[in-house]
Amino acid sequence: VLVVSDVTSTEHRLAARPNGESAPDVVGRGLHAADICASFELPTGIATFTVDLLMPNFSIPVEATHTHYAEFNLRYVLEKQASRRAPSAGEHLFAVQLEAVVTNPGVVHHIMLAEGSPNDPFGEKRLRYGWGIGSKGLCLPPAVGIRLNVSASLLMEIHYNNGALTPSLTDASGVRLVLVEPGRTDPQYQPAGYQYMIANAGLSVPPGLPAYHTAFDCRLSFLPPGGVTAFAFGFHAHALARKVWIERWQDHKGHVHDVGCDMSYDFHQQALRALPAYVPLLPSDTLKVNC
């Protein structure tokens, strides 16, 4: 689920529903929401610049599955590719559009971009972008962006599925970023981020059944007191998945509504999708992921 961090300041900007008005079952069962990049337009009145974070012609091993990492210094990338002096240490840029550059579409399974280093535990890496097969990318609403610290390391993970054991494959896949650097007179950008939910204990699907339903809960008690606003969602499941949806639960109400739903899940169409109505999420909420 993609969220912005300040419910109060973003309700007007994102045209969210007024306080107290319940959101609908935001994505009707059996329907697809719109791709988040379907109607995207680059910001006007502020300069944008583009940089690529790419694998350096990595030789893909002759093995069925492999994960490889590449680390980038954003300050160096800016100066080399965009001929720009990076902001001072501790300052930030905002990515308003992120998309995958895939040179081996039959082998690249997914791409993840995070702030952190290869030695950090997964939970301490700060996810900035995730791409799955079929996604057009991540495009942010007006005056909203993925905040990137120019002094932080960016770690890219690419998972390769070389099931055919094809030899002599080299890869230069990666992520393309469209960035803005708001000045003092420019609109103030609101930072967005991912609420990443994964069944990291593993899921076991019993054999011999025509269908099977499983679910897990994510308690949002770690959110800031004011909560966050969800504006998009995306699913990543594998070949057995047919239906995936997220439910919002509250202690005093039970199931309130869905926060993203795909009743005809297709592994080859893993788009990030815009929520028709922006949804406030509170520290007292629980999100239940169903598959």
Buried (B, 14 or more C-beta within 10 A) or exposed (E): BBBBBBBEBBBEBBEBBEEEEEBEBBBEEEEBBEBBBEEBEEBEEBEEBEBEBBBEEBEBBEEEEBEBEBEBBBBEBBEEBBEBEBBEEEEBBBBBBBBBBBBBEEBBBBBBBBBBBEEBEEEEBBBBBBBBBEBBBBBBBBBBBBBBBBBBBBBBBBBBBBEEEEEEBEBBBBBBBBBBBBEEEBEEBBBBBBBBBEEEEEEEEEEEEEEBEEEBEBEBEEBEEBBBBBBBBBBBBEEEBBBBBBBBBEEEEEEBBBBBBBBEBBBEBBBBBBBBBBBBBBBBBBBBBBB
